[in-house]
């Protein structure tokens, strides 16, 4: 499949968690699961910084109305949360970015919403509500399917035509505002047939919109399979779900998926080894084999850290040299690199992120340290970005 979003081939993506990036209140504690004040206006004020870094695509965390600082608990798919700003500020940010040839993709969450979403509240209060069938009640009103076992995130029934239409219309709404595409959260949750409809509908009116999935299975247990929309999931489970196979599921449906494999290899061969240079050949061979398993034109944007896992520099014992080595390999790959905010300045933490441990992920979400930037590391990242752009321009 050759993606309609051909522009993404040349993307260098910068991944922003809005609440923690810019405009936040330094006096609010970062280690509590609360808003500290980062905003879309904060991002807008840092456009020159991002432009100077050399990136050409911004990936924004969810900015929809929400009851959590990270934005993944949506209470209204058609509103910007006041904590992040307004639709007007979002449009200003899009316009300012586009003037500098920077595209913006947004995190989008079709699989589940907040248990404080008005539709879910109504469905629990009234069994005869039209919203009852928007969710999967096992025993009304308290037992229902959710995102894995997170009860504050009821799973949306996307087999229901009205639910599916609502979600697709929300995606179109933001594309109409100028968003260039989506990073689709937890794509393994909704049924594959929904993604086929979603993709077709989006393409019908926004031909170049990017659709990149997050097909990640780490932390999924047998009891979670009832919430998963993968084809033949129980059979796959029996024969040991492989990350690469899950990433392949969406070929011909989405433009690509985030590549979790590169990060795993770099942690294994660079972060955790005493002499990582000794493993350069093994890393190169392993990645070549990995990419061979996917059709050309299917994007596998790669990253070395994100908001759900320990930062790479933490994994390698705070070694900036190992971080630089990993970044060099990342930027040399044939797929678009994603730089998580703060990685370019060595932002780290002292305690690991542990999957399924409540609020452990806050460690990977420290506020951007604007007053103590590592200029040497930022300059190194600028060089990597400039070199990548040059190679792409030369068709290498």
WOZITA-V603398 format. One record per residue. N is the residue number from 1. RES is the residue in three letters. PSI is psi in whole degrees, -180 to 180 (none if undefined). OMEGA is omega as a letter, one per 40 degrees, with the letter a starting at -180 (none if undefined). Layout:
n=N res=RES psi=PSI omega=OMEGA
n=N res=RES psi=PSI omega=OMEGA
//
This chain:
n=1 res=UNK psi=128 omega=i
n=2 res=UNK psi=122 omega=a
n=3 res=UNK psi=143 omega=i
n=4 res=UNK psi=-24 omega=i
n=5 res=UNK psi=62 omega=a
n=6 res=UNK psi=-23 omega=i
n=7 res=UNK psi=-26 omega=a
n=8 res=UNK psi=-21 omega=i
n=9 res=UNK psi=-34 omega=a
n=10 res=UNK psi=11 omega=a
n=11 res=UNK psi=142 omega=i
n=12 res=UNK psi=110 omega=a
n=13 res=UNK psi=139 omega=i
n=14 res=UNK psi=119 omega=a
n=15 res=UNK psi=119 omega=a
n=16 res=UNK psi=129 omega=i
n=17 res=UNK psi=106 omega=a
n=18 res=UNK psi=-47 omega=a
n=19 res=UNK psi=-24 omega=a
n=20 res=UNK psi=2 omega=a
n=21 res=UNK psi=-59 omega=a
n=22 res=UNK psi=145 omega=a
n=23 res=UNK psi=3 omega=a
n=24 res=UNK psi=163 omega=i
n=25 res=UNK psi=115 omega=a
n=26 res=UNK psi=-18 omega=a
n=27 res=UNK psi=-10 omega=i
n=28 res=UNK psi=138 omega=a
n=29 res=UNK psi=127 omega=a
n=30 res=UNK psi=-22 omega=a
n=31 res=UNK psi=15 omega=i
n=32 res=UNK psi=147 omega=a
n=33 res=UNK psi=57 omega=a
n=34 res=UNK psi=160 omega=i
n=35 res=UNK psi=135 omega=i
n=36 res=UNK psi=3 omega=i
n=37 res=UNK psi=0 omega=i
n=38 res=UNK psi=146 omega=a
n=39 res=UNK psi=170 omega=i
n=40 res=UNK psi=-35 omega=i
n=41 res=UNK psi=-36 omega=i
n=42 res=UNK psi=-43 omega=i
n=43 res=UNK psi=-45 omega=i
n=44 res=UNK psi=-41 omega=a
n=45 res=UNK psi=-16 omega=i
n=46 res=UNK psi=12 omega=a
n=47 res=UNK psi=-40 omega=a
n=48 res=UNK psi=-38 omega=i
n=49 res=UNK psi=-46 omega=a
n=50 res=UNK psi=-40 omega=i
n=51 res=UNK psi=-42 omega=i
n=52 res=UNK psi=-35 omega=i
n=53 res=UNK psi=-34 omega=i
n=54 res=UNK psi=-2 omega=a
n=55 res=UNK psi=157 omega=i
n=56 res=UNK psi=8 omega=i
n=57 res=UNK psi=132 omega=i
n=58 res=UNK psi=132 omega=i
n=59 res=UNK psi=114 omega=a
n=60 res=UNK psi=138 omega=i
n=61 res=UNK psi=167 omega=a
n=62 res=UNK psi=132 omega=a
n=63 res=UNK psi=6 omega=a
n=64 res=UNK psi=165 omega=i
n=65 res=UNK psi=134 omega=a
n=66 res=UNK psi=166 omega=i
n=67 res=UNK psi=14 omega=i
n=68 res=UNK psi=147 omega=a
n=69 res=UNK psi=-30 omega=a
n=70 res=UNK psi=-15 omega=i
n=71 res=UNK psi=-3 omega=a
n=72 res=UNK psi=-7 omega=i
n=73 res=UNK psi=91 omega=a
n=74 res=UNK psi=132 omega=i
n=75 res=UNK psi=-10 omega=i
n=76 res=UNK psi=117 omega=a
n=77 res=UNK psi=-10 omega=a
n=78 res=UNK psi=8 omega=a
n=79 res=UNK psi=149 omega=i
n=80 res=UNK psi=137 omega=i
n=81 res=UNK psi=133 omega=a
n=82 res=UNK psi=-28 omega=i
n=83 res=UNK psi=-28 omega=a
n=84 res=UNK psi=-20 omega=a
n=85 res=UNK psi=-134 omega=a
n=86 res=UNK psi=169 omega=i
n=87 res=UNK psi=-37 omega=i
n=88 res=UNK psi=-44 omega=i
n=89 res=UNK psi=-41 omega=i
n=90 res=UNK psi=-45 omega=a
n=91 res=UNK psi=-36 omega=i
n=92 res=UNK psi=-41 omega=i
n=93 res=UNK psi=-46 omega=i
n=94 res=UNK psi=-46 omega=a
n=95 res=UNK psi=-45 omega=a
n=96 res=UNK psi=-40 omega=i
n=97 res=UNK psi=-47 omega=a
n=98 res=UNK psi=-34 omega=i
n=99 res=UNK psi=-26 omega=i
n=100 res=UNK psi=18 omega=a
n=101 res=UNK psi=35 omega=i
n=102 res=UNK psi=126 omega=i
n=103 res=UNK psi=160 omega=i
n=104 res=UNK psi=124 omega=i
n=105 res=UNK psi=149 omega=a
n=106 res=UNK psi=145 omega=i
n=107 res=UNK psi=135 omega=a
n=108 res=UNK psi=138 omega=a
n=109 res=UNK psi=86 omega=a
n=110 res=UNK psi=-18 omega=a
n=111 res=UNK psi=-32 omega=a
n=112 res=UNK psi=164 omega=i
n=113 res=UNK psi=-179 omega=i
n=114 res=UNK psi=150 omega=i
n=115 res=UNK psi=-3 omega=i
n=116 res=UNK psi=7 omega=i
n=117 res=UNK psi=133 omega=a
n=118 res=UNK psi=-34 omega=a
n=119 res=UNK psi=-39 omega=i
n=120 res=UNK psi=-40 omega=i
n=121 res=UNK psi=-46 omega=i
n=122 res=UNK psi=-41 omega=a
n=123 res=UNK psi=-33 omega=i
n=124 res=UNK psi=-28 omega=a
n=125 res=UNK psi=-26 omega=a
n=126 res=UNK psi=110 omega=a
n=127 res=UNK psi=-26 omega=a
n=128 res=UNK psi=-1 omega=a
n=129 res=UNK psi=147 omega=i
n=130 res=UNK psi=-18 omega=a
n=131 res=UNK psi=-5 omega=i
n=132 res=UNK psi=-43 omega=a
n=133 res=UNK psi=4 omega=i
n=134 res=UNK psi=-9 omega=a
n=135 res=UNK psi=172 omega=a
n=136 res=UNK psi=83 omega=i
n=137 res=UNK psi=122 omega=i
n=138 res=UNK psi=-41 omega=i
n=139 res=UNK psi=105 omega=a
n=140 res=UNK psi=140 omega=e
n=141 res=UNK psi=0 omega=a
n=142 res=UNK psi=-14 omega=a
n=143 res=UNK psi=119 omega=a
n=144 res=UNK psi=158 omega=i
n=145 res=UNK psi=146 omega=i
n=146 res=UNK psi=-179 omega=i
n=147 res=UNK psi=112 omega=a
n=148 res=UNK psi=-119 omega=i
n=149 res=UNK psi=25 omega=a
n=150 res=UNK psi=102 omega=a
n=151 res=UNK psi=-17 omega=i
n=152 res=UNK psi=-1 omega=a
n=153 res=UNK psi=77 omega=i
n=154 res=UNK psi=139 omega=a
n=155 res=UNK psi=134 omega=i
n=156 res=UNK psi=140 omega=i
n=157 res=UNK psi=91 omega=a
n=158 res=UNK psi=0 omega=i
n=159 res=UNK psi=-15 omega=i
n=160 res=UNK psi=124 omega=a
n=161 res=UNK psi=-39 omega=a
n=162 res=UNK psi=-40 omega=i
n=163 res=UNK psi=-49 omega=a
n=164 res=UNK psi=-44 omega=a
n=165 res=UNK psi=-42 omega=a
n=166 res=UNK psi=-46 omega=a
n=167 res=UNK psi=-44 omega=a
n=168 res=UNK psi=-41 omega=i
n=169 res=UNK psi=-36 omega=i
n=170 res=UNK psi=-44 omega=i
n=171 res=UNK psi=-44 omega=i
n=172 res=UNK psi=-38 omega=a
n=173 res=UNK psi=-46 omega=a
n=174 res=UNK psi=-32 omega=i
n=175 res=UNK psi=-38 omega=i
n=176 res=UNK psi=-28 omega=i
n=177 res=UNK psi=-9 omega=i
n=178 res=UNK psi=-2 omega=i
n=179 res=UNK psi=141 omega=a
n=180 res=UNK psi=-5 omega=i
n=181 res=UNK psi=-174 omega=a
n=182 res=UNK psi=146 omega=i
n=183 res=UNK psi=116 omega=a
n=184 res=UNK psi=114 omega=a
n=185 res=UNK psi=138 omega=i
n=186 res=UNK psi=57 omega=a
n=187 res=UNK psi=-17 omega=i
n=188 res=UNK psi=-12 omega=a
n=189 res=UNK psi=-58 omega=a
n=190 res=UNK psi=154 omega=i
n=191 res=UNK psi=149 omega=a
n=192 res=UNK psi=-35 omega=i
n=193 res=UNK psi=-34 omega=i
n=194 res=UNK psi=-43 omega=a
n=195 res=UNK psi=-34 omega=i
n=196 res=UNK psi=-44 omega=i
n=197 res=UNK psi=-47 omega=a
n=198 res=UNK psi=-51 omega=a
n=199 res=UNK psi=-45 omega=a
n=200 res=UNK psi=-44 omega=a
n=201 res=UNK psi=-44 omega=a
n=202 res=UNK psi=-45 omega=a
n=203 res=UNK psi=-29 omega=a
n=204 res=UNK psi=-26 omega=a
n=205 res=UNK psi=-14 omega=i
n=206 res=UNK psi=80 omega=a
n=207 res=UNK psi=-34 omega=a
n=208 res=UNK psi=8 omega=a
n=209 res=UNK psi=136 omega=a
n=210 res=UNK psi=135 omega=i
n=211 res=UNK psi=102 omega=a
n=212 res=UNK psi=128 omega=a
n=213 res=UNK psi=154 omega=i
n=214 res=UNK psi=95 omega=a
n=215 res=UNK psi=83 omega=a
n=216 res=UNK psi=134 omega=a
n=217 res=UNK psi=3 omega=a
n=218 res=UNK psi=133 omega=i
n=219 res=UNK psi=-6 omega=i
n=220 res=UNK psi=129 omega=a
n=221 res=UNK psi=169 omega=a
n=222 res=UNK psi=-41 omega=a
n=223 res=UNK psi=-15 omega=i
n=224 res=UNK psi=-14 omega=a
n=225 res=UNK psi=-28 omega=i
n=226 res=UNK psi=-18 omega=a
n=227 res=UNK psi=0 omega=a
n=228 res=UNK psi=141 omega=a
n=229 res=UNK psi=10 omega=i
n=230 res=UNK psi=145 omega=i
n=231 res=UNK psi=141 omega=i
n=232 res=UNK psi=43 omega=a
n=233 res=UNK psi=-37 omega=a
n=234 res=UNK psi=-37 omega=i
n=235 res=UNK psi=-44 omega=i
n=236 res=UNK psi=-41 omega=a
n=237 res=UNK psi=-44 omega=a
n=238 res=UNK psi=-39 omega=a
n=239 res=UNK psi=21 omega=i
n=240 res=UNK psi=98 omega=i
n=241 res=UNK psi=124 omega=i
n=242 res=UNK psi=139 omega=a
n=243 res=UNK psi=-43 omega=a
n=244 res=UNK psi=-40 omega=a
n=245 res=UNK psi=-38 omega=i
n=246 res=UNK psi=-41 omega=i
n=247 res=UNK psi=-29 omega=a
n=248 res=UNK psi=-21 omega=a
n=249 res=UNK psi=-27 omega=a
n=250 res=UNK psi=14 omega=i
n=251 res=UNK psi=138 omega=a
n=252 res=UNK psi=-6 omega=a
n=253 res=UNK psi=-52 omega=i
n=254 res=UNK psi=170 omega=i
n=255 res=UNK psi=-19 omega=a
n=256 res=UNK psi=-175 omega=i
n=257 res=UNK psi=155 omega=i
n=258 res=UNK psi=139 omega=a
n=259 res=UNK psi=104 omega=i
n=260 res=UNK psi=-13 omega=a
n=261 res=UNK psi=-44 omega=a
n=262 res=UNK psi=-46 omega=a
n=263 res=UNK psi=-44 omega=i
n=264 res=UNK psi=-43 omega=a
n=265 res=UNK psi=-43 omega=a
n=266 res=UNK psi=-35 omega=i
n=267 res=UNK psi=-44 omega=a
n=268 res=UNK psi=-46 omega=a
n=269 res=UNK psi=-17 omega=i
n=270 res=UNK psi=-58 omega=a
n=271 res=UNK psi=-42 omega=a
n=272 res=UNK psi=2 omega=a
n=273 res=UNK psi=147 omega=i
n=274 res=UNK psi=-39 omega=a
n=275 res=UNK psi=76 omega=a
n=276 res=UNK psi=-26 omega=a
n=277 res=UNK psi=-28 omega=a
n=278 res=UNK psi=-15 omega=a
n=279 res=UNK psi=9 omega=a
n=280 res=UNK psi=-43 omega=a
n=281 res=UNK psi=-42 omega=i
n=282 res=UNK psi=-41 omega=i
n=283 res=UNK psi=-48 omega=a
n=284 res=UNK psi=-46 omega=a
n=285 res=UNK psi=-44 omega=a
n=286 res=UNK psi=-43 omega=a
n=287 res=UNK psi=-37 omega=i
n=288 res=UNK psi=-47 omega=i
n=289 res=UNK psi=-42 omega=a
n=290 res=UNK psi=-51 omega=a
n=291 res=UNK psi=-29 omega=i
n=292 res=UNK psi=-23 omega=a
n=293 res=UNK psi=-5 omega=a
n=294 res=UNK psi=147 omega=i
n=295 res=UNK psi=152 omega=i
n=296 res=UNK psi=150 omega=a
n=297 res=UNK psi=-5 omega=i
n=298 res=UNK psi=112 omega=a
n=299 res=UNK psi=139 omega=i
n=300 res=UNK psi=69 omega=a
n=301 res=UNK psi=133 omega=a
n=302 res=UNK psi=162 omega=a
n=303 res=UNK psi=160 omega=i
n=304 res=UNK psi=-13 omega=i
n=305 res=UNK psi=164 omega=i
n=306 res=UNK psi=-169 omega=a
n=307 res=UNK psi=-6 omega=a
n=308 res=UNK psi=0 omega=a
n=309 res=UNK psi=164 omega=i
n=310 res=UNK psi=142 omega=i
n=311 res=UNK psi=150 omega=a
n=312 res=UNK psi=-40 omega=a
n=313 res=UNK psi=-28 omega=i
n=314 res=UNK psi=-45 omega=a
n=315 res=UNK psi=-32 omega=a
n=316 res=UNK psi=32 omega=i
n=317 res=UNK psi=32 omega=i
n=318 res=UNK psi=21 omega=a
n=319 res=UNK psi=112 omega=i
n=320 res=UNK psi=-32 omega=i
n=321 res=UNK psi=-44 omega=i
n=322 res=UNK psi=-38 omega=i
n=323 res=UNK psi=-45 omega=a
n=324 res=UNK psi=-40 omega=i
n=325 res=UNK psi=-43 omega=i
n=326 res=UNK psi=-42 omega=i
n=327 res=UNK psi=-40 omega=i
n=328 res=UNK psi=-46 omega=i
n=329 res=UNK psi=-43 omega=i
n=330 res=UNK psi=-47 omega=a
n=331 res=UNK psi=-13 omega=i
n=332 res=UNK psi=-8 omega=a
n=333 res=UNK psi=160 omega=a
n=334 res=UNK psi=2 omega=a
n=335 res=UNK psi=157 omega=a
n=336 res=UNK psi=131 omega=i
n=337 res=UNK psi=146 omega=i
n=338 res=UNK psi=125 omega=i
n=339 res=UNK psi=116 omega=i
n=340 res=UNK psi=136 omega=a
n=341 res=UNK psi=137 omega=i
n=342 res=UNK psi=-23 omega=i
n=343 res=UNK psi=-34 omega=a
n=344 res=UNK psi=-12 omega=i
n=345 res=UNK psi=14 omega=i
n=346 res=UNK psi=23 omega=i
n=347 res=UNK psi=131 omega=a
n=348 res=UNK psi=-167 omega=i
n=349 res=UNK psi=174 omega=a
n=350 res=UNK psi=-13 omega=a
n=351 res=UNK psi=137 omega=a
n=352 res=UNK psi=155 omega=i
n=353 res=UNK psi=128 omega=a
n=354 res=UNK psi=119 omega=a
n=355 res=UNK psi=139 omega=i
n=356 res=UNK psi=5 omega=i
n=357 res=UNK psi=119 omega=a
n=358 res=UNK psi=131 omega=i
n=359 res=UNK psi=8 omega=i
n=360 res=UNK psi=-32 omega=a
n=361 res=UNK psi=-12 omega=i
n=362 res=UNK psi=-28 omega=i
n=363 res=UNK psi=-35 omega=a
n=364 res=UNK psi=9 omega=a
n=365 res=UNK psi=33 omega=i
n=366 res=UNK psi=150 omega=i
n=367 res=UNK psi=148 omega=i
n=368 res=UNK psi=126 omega=a
n=369 res=UNK psi=72 omega=a
n=370 res=UNK psi=-27 omega=a
n=371 res=UNK psi=-6 omega=a
n=372 res=UNK psi=54 omega=a
n=373 res=UNK psi=143 omega=i
n=374 res=UNK psi=93 omega=a
n=375 res=UNK psi=-34 omega=a
n=376 res=UNK psi=-42 omega=i
n=377 res=UNK psi=-38 omega=i
n=378 res=UNK psi=-43 omega=i
n=379 res=UNK psi=-37 omega=i
n=380 res=UNK psi=-44 omega=i
n=381 res=UNK psi=-39 omega=i
n=382 res=UNK psi=-42 omega=i
n=383 res=UNK psi=-44 omega=i
n=384 res=UNK psi=-43 omega=a
n=385 res=UNK psi=-46 omega=i
n=386 res=UNK psi=-43 omega=i
n=387 res=UNK psi=-42 omega=a
n=388 res=UNK psi=-44 omega=i
n=389 res=UNK psi=-41 omega=a
n=390 res=UNK psi=-46 omega=i
n=391 res=UNK psi=-41 omega=i
n=392 res=UNK psi=-41 omega=i
n=393 res=UNK psi=-32 omega=a
n=394 res=UNK psi=-1 omega=i
n=395 res=UNK psi=23 omega=a
n=396 res=UNK psi=none omega=none
//
